[in-house]
C-alpha cells in the first residue's frame, strides 16, 4: 500500500496551527477570537485572569506564528484571527472531544 503524504507547505501550516493549539492559554484566546471580531490585550488579560504582560506574550506568540493579525487604535492593539480555518479546526477538535 502506498500512501501519498500532503505537501511540505501543508504539513508546515498544520505544524504551526497545532503548535499554537498546544497551549491552554492560547487555546482560550483562539476560542474567544473565533466568536468575537476582535479583542484588545486588556480583554484577553481579563479573559485569562492574567496580567496584561502575560496576555501580550501569548498574543505575540500567536502573531509570530501568523495566526493572528492586529491593528493599533491609539494606545490599544486589537487582535483578530488571520484565517477562519484555525477557528474551524479548533471547533471541530472540540466537537470530537465532546462526542
Secondary structure, DSSP 8 states (H G I E B T S, - for coil): -------HHHHHHHHHHHHHHTSHHHHHHHHHHHHSS-EEHHHHHHHHTS-HHHHHHHHHHHHHTTSEEEEEETTEEEEEES-HHHHHHHHHHHHHHH-
